Amino acid sequence: MEKMLIHGGKKLSGEVVIGGAKNSTVALIPAAILSRTPVTLDSVPHIQDVYNLMAILDDMNVKSDFTENVLTIDPTEINDVPLPNGKIKSLRASYYFMGALLGRFGKAIVGLPGGDDIGPRPIDQHIKGFEALGASVSNEHGAMAIKAPPEGLHGARIFLDMVSVGATINVILAAVTARGRTVIENAAKEPEIIDLATYLNNMGAKVRGAGTDVIRIDGVPTLEAHNSHTIIPDRIEAGTYLAMAAAIGEGVKVKNIISEHLDAFLAKLEEMGVVMDVGEDSIFVYPSGDLKMVQIKTMPYPGFATDLQQPITPLMLKAHGEGLIIDTIYPKRVRHIPELLRMGADITIENDVIILHHCDHLQGIEVAAEEIRAGACLMIAGLMAEGTTTITKVDNILRGYDRVVMKLRGLGADVELID
């Protein structure tokens, strides 16, 4: 297993370019199998999840090629095969093959998904959506077996009981080739859903209202890709580098950003006293002076993203006063806290509320990245800390952050991966 070694205390400066959005990419790759022609994706991040999805495509006889930042996928010779538990278990987003296979073949057998352990993420809303479209869903030896009726899927009105990005995407994937109109109410509004709708519409789908809480889909018989699709920038990667720049930067420019996607996060940075120049597609972060604590409550988009509560935590430790973080989406997302405590942080958890106090210095030690964003948090803490921080389970960071060691070194960090 690889480890990440960080020799902390060095100020960062320069520029970093944000890659394509992980949370878009992991939906767009499974969606490619809906096309009857080869698909080209541009601005694809170099993350482990992409290679895992390519391996799953390979099992279905779908050839793919990843060169530079361009991924080509050829689904023209696709085989309809069950997707076993092995590869699926390692990757939560592989559950998008449920909706994509159902839309393409009218049936899907997919192993139940794995991914980060950050508390329960039930797929009952996905199942509710598939059943509303006419499919039957059963559990066969730990795999989901989903089957459309002989006449195929039909449009339906679906009200999601809770705002779910995963369920919204899966229902869209199944509904784009269903007969008639599907209406998803209480749909998730994330930018990644707009990205998916744009991609599908360019293949001939009719998806309207993406980015609002009501999405209307008029089914079409088949989809064909003719143009390449450029993936939106990763707002979570961007937020991570912005927090890092504020925590230990001497002037850092973060490029390839859509700042509107980060409105709630930027508002909190400003409230803390971080000084930034927000440009057309980049943000320059000035060296931080005195910062003050804030209260953060994570909410569905356009609220403060759950994926950014951990990356902002080390920055909050520099601030004065008492800070609070309440994660309403994943209240159990606290696996970074014991590691920060061992580094010297002053943090307590009461009834799923994280309470933070100012901490003058962190000490480098060996810590474990139990999931992607916890890993990002510990990476920033390691850059701020005195001495050497060793991060184990670093594959969790590499799963979600594009060429992270190269980017950190480009900013002047002393970081390396070792076996």
Buried (B, 14 or more C-beta within 10 A) or exposed (E): EEBBBBBBBBBBBEEBBBBBBBBBBBBBBBBBBBBBEBBBBEBBBBBBBBEBBBBBBEBBBBBBEBEEBBBBBBBEEBEBEBBBBEBBBBBBBBBBBBBBBBBBBBBBBBBBBBBBEBBEBEBEBBBBBBBBBBBEBEEEEEBBBBBBEEEBBBBBEBEBEEBBBBBBBBBBBBBBBBBEBBBBEBBBBBBBBBBBBBBBBBBBBBBEBBBEBEBBBBBBEEBEBEEBBBBBBBBBBBBBBBBBBBBBBBEBBBBBBBBEBBEBBBEBBEBBBBEBEEEEEBBBBBBBEEBEBBEBBBBBBBBBBBBBBBBBBBBBBBBEEEBBBBBEBBBEBBBBBBBBEEBBBBBEBEEBBBBBBBBEEBBBBEBBBBBBBBBBBBBBBBBBBBBBBBBBBBBBBBBBBBBBBEBBEBBBBBBEBEE
